[in-house]
Amino acid sequence: MWVSTIMNNAPRYRFVCTLTFGDIYGQIIVWLIVLFLSLATALGLMGASRPIYALVCVGLVLVLSLPFLLFAFVTTLINHIEFSEMDAASSSQKLPFANQTKTMSSQTVS
């Protein structure tokens, strides 16, 4: 009985993600520039008859830059997540199961 009372009186939250492509566009452009520079370096080393160094250079740039790119994406995503508390009137209108839980809890009590 007390669990249903807590659940009925608990505030409801709305989850909104406001991330758009424009928020991460700059990060993608910077990473592509780094990638193309490493490929240009690799081609330069390949032409200098050092193919092992070319492969190591590209691999090193990819392995070292990917975690930074992932960190930038994840932190940008986390910064664009919003939780806002909904009032009781709007939460019962937007959630169709809110009225069902009230009737179910009254049925279990009786």
C-alpha positions in Angstrom: 0.0 0.0 0.0 2.7 2.5 0.9 4.6 1.7 -2.3 1.7 2.7 -4.5 1.3 5.9 -2.5 4.9 6.7 -3.1 4.7 5.9 -6.8 1.5 8.0 -7.2 3.1 11.0 -5.4 6.5 10.7 -7.0 7.4 13.4 -9.4 7.6 12.5 -13.1 10.5 13.6 -15.2 10.7 14.4 -18.9 13.9 13.3 -20.7 14.8 15.6 -23.7 18.0 15.4 -25.9 18.6 18.7 -27.6 21.6 17.5 -29.6 21.7 18.6 -33.2 24.2 17.9 -36.0 25.5 21.4 -35.8 26.7 20.8 -32.2 29.1 18.1 -33.4 29.9 19.4 -36.9 33.0 21.2 -35.8 34.4 18.1 -34.0 33.9 16.0 -37.1 35.6 18.6 -39.3 38.6 18.8 -37.0 38.9 15.0 -36.8 38.7 14.8 -40.6 41.5 17.4 -41.0 43.7 15.3 -38.6 42.9 12.2 -40.5 43.8 13.7 -43.9 47.0 15.2 -42.5 48.0 11.7 -41.3 47.2 10.2 -44.6 49.3 12.9 -46.4 52.2 12.1 -44.0 51.8 8.4 -44.8 51.8 9.0 -48.5 54.9 11.1 -48.1 56.6 8.4 -46.1 55.4 5.8 -48.6 57.1 7.7 -51.4 60.3 7.9 -49.4 60.5 4.1 -49.5 59.5 3.6 -45.9 56.1 1.8 -46.0 56.4 0.4 -42.5 56.7 4.0 -41.1 53.7 5.1 -43.2 51.5 2.3 -41.7 52.7 3.0 -38.2 52.1 6.8 -38.6 48.5 6.3 -39.8 47.8 3.6 -37.1 49.3 5.8 -34.4 47.2 8.9 -35.4 44.0 6.8 -35.6 44.6 5.1 -32.3 45.6 8.3 -30.5 42.9 10.5 -32.0 39.9 8.2 -31.7 39.6 8.3 -27.9 39.7 12.1 -28.0 36.9 12.2 -30.6 34.8 9.8 -28.6 35.4 11.8 -25.4 34.3 15.0 -27.3 31.1 13.3 -28.6 30.1 11.8 -25.3 30.6 15.0 -23.3 28.8 17.0 -26.0 25.9 14.5 -25.8 25.8 14.6 -22.0 25.7 18.4 -22.0 22.6 18.3 -24.2 20.5 15.9 -22.1 17.9 17.6 -20.0 15.7 16.2 -17.2 12.8 18.5 -16.2 10.2 17.7 -13.6 6.6 17.6 -14.9 3.7 18.9 -12.9 0.9 16.5 -11.9 -1.6 17.7 -14.5 0.7 17.4 -17.5 2.1 14.1 -16.5 -1.3 12.4 -16.2 -2.3 13.8 -19.6 0.9 12.7 -21.4 1.3 9.3 -19.8 -1.7 7.1 -20.6 -0.8 4.5 -18.0 -0.8 7.0 -15.1 -4.6 6.5 -14.5 -4.3 2.8 -14.8 -1.8 2.6 -11.9 -4.2 4.5 -9.7 -7.1 2.2 -10.4 -4.9 -0.9 -10.0 -3.7 0.3 -6.6 -7.2 1.0 -5.4 -8.2 -2.5 -6.6 -5.3 -4.2 -4.8 -6.2 -2.4 -1.5 -9.9 -3.5 -1.5 
